[in-house]
């Protein structure tokens, strides 16, 4: 966890968000937990308006403010997915402002390949040095996947890994994303769903509660199943 004094020094614009995230973590009994936070963003054609109106940039800031409460490196690996998955950059306290506009210029528009995004994010987590901390992936989309069966298989496959998937749905075409929250055939329930139909009308507190409300239950189940290490 990064102290508020350091946040005030390095990114004063995130102080209020970081405090709001801390309240949500405390509410759900996970203040003392650690996690590596990832941000995976839908870059299909229908998402253009959310990039233009600042909704996606705001989500990047919300993810970073959550991360500073959960780990001490102050970074959030960022990736885009459309027809393909593309890593972009780390969102950091030093340069988070405008990070989406700077990085998405290199991302291609396309369809909505959930399966590639899930598997490639899991692979990225597996390659990273995270000190044994579980992964908390904020996975945002506004539409249906290219292949439902492949997406289902991917989420089941990664349920044996120490990664929790917090699905965030924009707009109204998110029924399949919501269904993934109730998917059977997984080692443990490794996902949650939060519907931010109109992101500008969703408060920071609501978003954080939507992301963290099931995370504590997953931690307990994953530790019981031996997927992540039990706390000392």
C-alpha positions as CSV (number, residue, x, y, z in Angstrom):
1,X,0.0,0.0,0.0
2,X,1.2,3.5,-0.9
3,X,0.7,6.1,1.9
4,X,-1.6,9.0,1.4
5,X,1.3,11.4,1.9
6,X,3.1,9.9,-1.1
7,X,0.0,10.0,-3.2
8,X,-0.5,13.7,-2.2
9,X,3.1,14.3,-3.3
10,X,3.1,12.4,-6.5
11,X,-0.5,12.4,-7.7
12,X,-2.7,14.8,-5.6
13,X,-5.6,14.4,-8.1
14,X,-6.0,10.8,-6.9
15,X,-6.2,11.4,-3.2
16,X,-10.0,11.5,-3.0
17,X,-10.3,8.4,-5.2
18,X,-7.8,6.5,-3.1
19,X,-9.7,7.3,0.0
20,X,-13.0,6.2,-1.5
21,X,-11.3,2.9,-2.6
22,X,-10.0,2.4,0.9
23,X,-13.5,2.7,2.3
24,X,-14.8,0.0,0.0
25,X,-12.0,-2.3,0.9
26,X,-12.7,-1.8,4.6
27,X,-16.4,-2.3,4.1
28,X,-15.8,-5.7,2.6
29,X,-13.1,-6.8,5.1
30,X,-10.2,-6.8,2.8
31,X,-8.2,-3.8,3.9
32,X,-5.1,-5.8,4.7
33,X,-5.1,-7.9,1.5
34,X,-2.6,-7.4,-1.3
35,X,-3.2,-7.8,-5.0
36,X,-1.7,-7.0,-8.4
37,X,-4.4,-4.9,-10.2
38,X,-4.7,-5.2,-14.0
39,X,-6.9,-3.2,-16.3
40,X,-8.2,-4.8,-19.5
41,X,-10.3,-2.6,-21.8
42,X,-12.6,-3.4,-24.7
43,X,-11.4,-1.6,-27.9
44,X,-14.1,-2.8,-30.2
45,X,-15.8,-0.2,-32.5
46,X,-18.8,0.3,-30.3
47,X,-16.6,1.6,-27.5
48,X,-15.5,4.7,-29.3
49,X,-18.0,7.0,-27.5
50,X,-16.7,5.9,-24.1
51,X,-13.1,6.7,-25.1
52,X,-14.2,10.1,-26.5
53,X,-16.3,11.1,-23.4
54,X,-13.5,10.3,-20.9
55,X,-15.3,7.3,-19.3
56,X,-12.3,5.0,-20.0
57,X,-9.7,7.4,-18.7
58,X,-11.7,7.7,-15.5
59,X,-11.8,4.0,-15.1
60,X,-8.0,3.9,-15.5
61,X,-7.8,6.5,-12.7
62,X,-10.2,4.5,-10.5
63,X,-8.1,1.3,-11.1
64,X,-4.9,3.1,-10.1
65,X,-6.5,4.5,-7.0
66,X,-7.6,1.0,-6.0
67,X,-4.2,-0.4,-6.7
68,X,-2.4,2.0,-4.4
69,X,-4.4,0.5,-1.6
70,X,-3.5,-3.1,-2.5
71,X,0.1,-3.0,-3.4
72,X,3.2,-0.9,-3.1
73,X,4.4,-0.5,-6.7
74,X,1.7,2.0,-7.7
75,X,1.3,0.5,-11.2
76,X,-1.6,-1.1,-13.1
77,X,-0.7,-3.1,-16.3
78,X,-3.0,-1.9,-19.1
79,X,-4.1,-3.8,-22.1
80,X,-6.7,-3.4,-24.9
81,X,-8.6,-6.1,-26.6
82,X,-10.6,-6.2,-29.8
83,X,-10.1,-8.9,-32.4
84,X,-6.7,-9.3,-30.8
85,X,-5.2,-8.6,-27.4
86,X,-2.6,-5.8,-27.1
87,X,-0.5,-4.8,-24.1
88,X,-0.2,-1.1,-23.8
89,X,1.7,0.3,-20.8
90,X,1.6,0.5,-17.0
91,X,-0.7,3.2,-15.5
92,X,1.5,4.9,-12.9
93,X,1.2,7.8,-10.4
94,X,3.7,9.8,-12.4
95,X,1.9,9.8,-15.7
96,X,-1.7,8.5,-15.3
97,X,-3.2,11.7,-16.7
98,X,-4.1,11.2,-20.4
99,X,-2.8,7.7,-20.3
100,X,-5.7,6.3,-22.4
101,X,-5.4,8.8,-25.2
102,X,-1.6,8.3,-25.4
103,X,-1.7,4.5,-25.5
104,X,-4.9,3.8,-27.5
105,X,-3.5,5.4,-30.6
106,X,-1.5,2.3,-31.1
107,X,-4.4,-0.1,-30.4
108,X,-6.5,-1.4,-33.3
109,X,-10.2,-1.3,-33.4
110,X,-11.9,-4.7,-34.0
111,X,-14.4,-7.2,-32.7
112,X,-14.7,-8.5,-29.1
113,X,-12.4,-11.4,-28.4
114,X,-13.0,-12.2,-24.7
115,X,-11.2,-15.5,-24.9
116,X,-7.9,-14.0,-26.1
117,X,-8.2,-11.2,-23.5
118,X,-8.7,-13.7,-20.7
119,X,-6.0,-16.1,-21.7
120,X,-3.4,-13.5,-22.6
121,X,-4.0,-11.6,-19.3
122,X,-3.6,-14.8,-17.3
123,X,-0.4,-15.5,-19.2
124,X,0.9,-11.9,-18.5
125,X,0.1,-12.5,-14.8
126,X,2.0,-15.8,-14.9
127,X,5.1,-14.1,-16.3
128,X,5.1,-11.2,-13.9
129,X,6.9,-10.8,-10.7
130,X,4.2,-10.2,-8.2
131,X,5.6,-11.7,-5.0
132,X,2.8,-14.3,-4.8
133,X,0.1,-11.6,-4.7
134,X,-3.2,-12.7,-6.4
135,X,-4.3,-10.8,-9.5
136,X,-7.4,-8.6,-9.5
137,X,-8.4,-7.9,-13.1
138,X,-10.8,-5.1,-13.9
139,X,-12.2,-6.3,-17.3
140,X,-14.4,-3.8,-19.0
141,X,-16.6,-4.4,-22.1
142,X,-19.8,-3.0,-23.7
143,X,-20.8,-6.0,-25.9
144,X,-21.1,-9.6,-26.6
145,X,-18.0,-11.7,-27.4
146,X,-17.0,-13.1,-30.8
147,X,-17.3,-16.7,-29.6
148,X,-19.3,-17.4,-26.5
149,X,-18.0,-21.0,-26.1
150,X,-14.4,-19.9,-26.3
151,X,-15.0,-17.2,-23.6
152,X,-16.7,-19.7,-21.3
153,X,-13.8,-22.2,-21.8
154,X,-11.2,-19.5,-21.1
155,X,-12.8,-18.4,-17.8
156,X,-13.1,-22.0,-16.7
157,X,-9.5,-22.7,-17.6
158,X,-8.1,-19.8,-15.6
159,X,-10.3,-20.6,-12.5
160,X,-7.4,-22.7,-11.2
161,X,-5.1,-19.6,-11.2
162,X,-4.9,-17.0,-8.4
163,X,-6.7,-14.4,-10.5
164,X,-10.1,-12.7,-9.8
165,X,-12.0,-11.2,-12.7
166,X,-14.1,-8.1,-11.9
167,X,-16.2,-7.7,-15.0
168,X,-17.5,-4.1,-15.6
169,X,-20.2,-3.7,-18.3
170,X,-20.9,-0.4,-20.0
171,X,-24.2,0.2,-21.9
172,X,-27.0,-2.3,-22.4
173,X,-25.5,-5.2,-24.4
174,X,-23.8,-7.0,-21.5
175,X,-26.1,-10.0,-20.8
176,X,-23.3,-12.5,-21.6
177,X,-20.8,-10.6,-19.5
178,X,-23.3,-10.8,-16.6
179,X,-23.8,-14.6,-17.2
180,X,-20.1,-15.2,-16.7
181,X,-20.6,-14.2,-13.1
182,X,-22.8,-17.4,-12.6
183,X,-20.8,-19.8,-14.8
184,X,-20.6,-23.4,-13.6
185,X,-17.8,-25.8,-14.0
186,X,-15.1,-23.6,-12.4
187,X,-12.6,-24.7,-9.7
188,X,-13.9,-21.7,-7.7
189,X,-16.2,-18.7,-8.5
190,X,-13.5,-16.4,-9.9
191,X,-15.5,-13.5,-11.2
192,X,-18.0,-10.8,-10.4
193,X,-20.1,-8.4,-12.5
194,X,-20.9,-4.7,-12.1
195,X,-23.2,-2.9,-14.5
196,X,-22.1,0.6,-15.1
197,X,-24.8,1.3,-17.8
198,X,-23.9,5.0,-18.0
199,X,-20.4,5.3,-16.5
200,X,-20.8,9.1,-15.9
201,X,-23.8,8.4,-13.6
202,X,-22.0,5.8,-11.5
203,X,-20.3,7.1,-8.4
204,X,-16.8,6.1,-7.5
205,X,-18.1,4.4,-4.4
206,X,-20.6,2.3,-6.4
207,X,-17.9,1.2,-8.8
208,X,-15.5,0.2,-6.1
209,X,-18.2,-1.7,-4.2
210,X,-19.1,-3.5,-7.5
211,X,-15.4,-4.5,-8.0
212,X,-14.6,-5.5,-4.4
213,X,-17.9,-6.9,-3.0
214,X,-17.1,-10.6,-4.1
215,X,-13.4,-10.4,-3.9
216,X,-13.1,-11.4,-0.3
217,X,-15.3,-14.5,-0.8
218,X,-13.1,-15.5,-3.7
219,X,-9.9,-15.1,-1.6
220,X,-11.3,-17.4,1.1
221,X,-12.4,-20.0,-1.5
222,X,-9.2,-19.8,-3.4
223,X,-7.1,-20.3,-0.2
224,X,-9.3,-23.2,0.9
225,X,-8.8,-24.8,-2.6
226,X,-5.0,-24.2,-2.5
227,X,-5.1,-21.9,-5.5
228,X,-3.5,-19.1,-3.5
229,X,-1.3,-19.3,-0.4
230,X,-3.0,-19.1,2.9
231,X,-2.2,-16.0,4.9
232,X,0.4,-16.6,7.6
